[in-house]
Amino acid sequence: MANFVSSLKPSLAEATYESTDASRESRVHPEQNLLGQFIPLHYHFQMLQDKQRLEGFRRAIELHVKPGMHVVELGGGTGILSSFAARCGAEVTCVERNPELASFARSTLHANGLDQQVTVVEGDATEFIPSQPVDVVVCEMLHVALLREKQTSVLEAFKENYLQNWNEQLPRFIPEASRLMVQMIHHPFEFEGYYAPLPIFQAPDANANDGLIELSSLVDYAHIFYDEPISDTIRWRGRLRASANGFLSALRFVTQNFLSVESQCDSPTWPNQFLILPLQEPSPVLAGQEIDVEFSYRFGDPLESLHQSIRVEYLPVAEQKVH
Ligand SMILES: C[S@@+](CC[C@H](N)C(=O)[O-])C[C@H]1O[C@@H](n2cnc3c(N)ncnc32)[C@H](O)[C@@H]1O
């Protein structure tokens, strides 16, 4: 797995990053930028139910956190990831902006006997400056395609603050990397006889009994390494090739998070929910036919930002070698 991930690194340069597009930003209502960040307490129950997420983070934390280390968690929520680090013997600072969550984390860590090892700081992680050097940073503000939540901007702010205040090398980050992919699919968007082409979230382990047909393999469009500088905007242009005849009605976005890339085998990973976005111009495609796809969005933007930016050009079949 480590080899696989290091082989991704050079291709970072292939993705085109751009600075903020002010004209597009002005079309986004400021409130939309808050969606996905003030996650109410009852939604955290769903996050606590996600066994693959918790097991992946627990394993990555157990791999890298040793007794006596100082661990910072950015966006601590209920405090569960901080508890994993505390149970490895670390001193933990858990930063959480939502007062309801910060208070819940404090009392819950106390109930678990971990309040001596974990200090909960109520505040904005982008402004947090640790009072001592940090060995490991845990940050789970991950959403498919890195939309909605502010994983990248929070980590960029943390890195800048940290390097300014501590003349140290950066800590290890958990997760270490995210792999962003896109695929052609057919989805019927049909619900009890009612046609409704709308964005759909799909659990990675869901049985595909909803009429979904994969029409191409997954193609990588970005590899994000959290210890490297990350731009806030991505613009991608690429070509997808149909692997079967079918009716192309949507693109599916898949994000795989590498929680630790160092262990040689069985590296802990966690996929976000898949995102299916209907196309403005659905069309039949033939096996071997290619389409040009273009989209751009800022990490942390609402879903609509990516959805509205998608452009698809169907290449003329006659000019292609259709198999
Ligand atoms: C996806 S939840 C993860 C919670 C917890 N780490 C877990 O894994 O269960 C992200 C958390 O980050 C918090 N958050 C978002 N932006 C933040 C910011 N700028 N500063 C501090 N906390 C933030 C949210 O309130 C939320 O509790």
The ligand as a Tripos MOL2 file, in Angstrom:
@<TRIPOS>MOLECULE
LIG
   27    29     1     0     0
SMALL
NO_CHARGES

@<TRIPOS>ATOM
      1 C1        -17.1020   15.2440   10.8570 C.3       1 LIG1
      2 S1        -17.1320   15.8680   12.5060 S.3       1 LIG1
      3 C2        -15.9790   14.7530   13.2560 C.3       1 LIG1
      4 C3        -16.0750   14.7370   14.7380 C.3       1 LIG1
      5 C4        -15.1200   13.7940   15.4490 C.3       1 LIG1
      6 N1        -13.7400   14.1570   15.1590 N.3       1 LIG1
      7 C5        -15.3570   12.3700   15.0400 C.2       1 LIG1
      8 O1        -14.5570   11.8650   14.2550 O.co2     1 LIG1
      9 O2        -16.3240   11.7840   15.4380 O.co2     1 LIG1
     10 C6        -16.2420   17.3850   12.3540 C.3       1 LIG1
     11 C7        -16.2410   18.2340   13.6040 C.3       1 LIG1
     12 O3        -15.4340   19.3870   13.3520 O.3       1 LIG1
     13 C8        -16.0230   20.5160   13.9850 C.3       1 LIG1
     14 N2        -15.5030   21.7080   13.2940 N.ar      1 LIG1
     15 C9        -15.7680   22.1110   12.0280 C.ar      1 LIG1
     16 N3        -15.0750   23.2180   11.7340 N.ar      1 LIG1
     17 C10       -14.3550   23.5310   12.8310 C.ar      1 LIG1
     18 C11       -13.4300   24.5730   13.1340 C.ar      1 LIG1
     19 N4        -13.1000   25.5180   12.2430 N.pl3     1 LIG1
     20 N5        -12.8730   24.5780   14.3600 N.ar      1 LIG1
     21 C12       -13.1750   23.6240   15.2800 C.ar      1 LIG1
     22 N6        -14.0380   22.6260   15.0540 N.ar      1 LIG1
     23 C13       -14.6270   22.5740   13.8350 C.ar      1 LIG1
     24 C14       -17.5100   20.2760   13.8250 C.3       1 LIG1
     25 O4        -18.2500   21.0230   14.7760 O.3       1 LIG1
     26 C15       -17.6040   18.7700   14.0380 C.3       1 LIG1
     27 O5        -17.8030   18.4490   15.3880 O.3       1 LIG1
@<TRIPOS>BOND
     1     1     2 1
     2     2     3 1
     3     2    10 1
     4     3     4 1
     5     4     5 1
     6     5     6 1
     7     5     7 1
     8     7     8 2
     9     7     9 1
    10    10    11 1
    11    11    12 1
    12    11    26 1
    13    12    13 1
    14    13    14 1
    15    13    24 1
    16    14    15 ar
    17    14    23 ar
    18    15    16 ar
    19    16    17 ar
    20    17    18 ar
    21    17    23 ar
    22    18    19 1
    23    18    20 ar
    24    20    21 ar
    25    21    22 ar
    26    22    23 ar
    27    24    25 1
    28    24    26 1
    29    26    27 1
@<TRIPOS>SUBSTRUCTURE
     1 LIG1         1 GROUP 0 **** ****
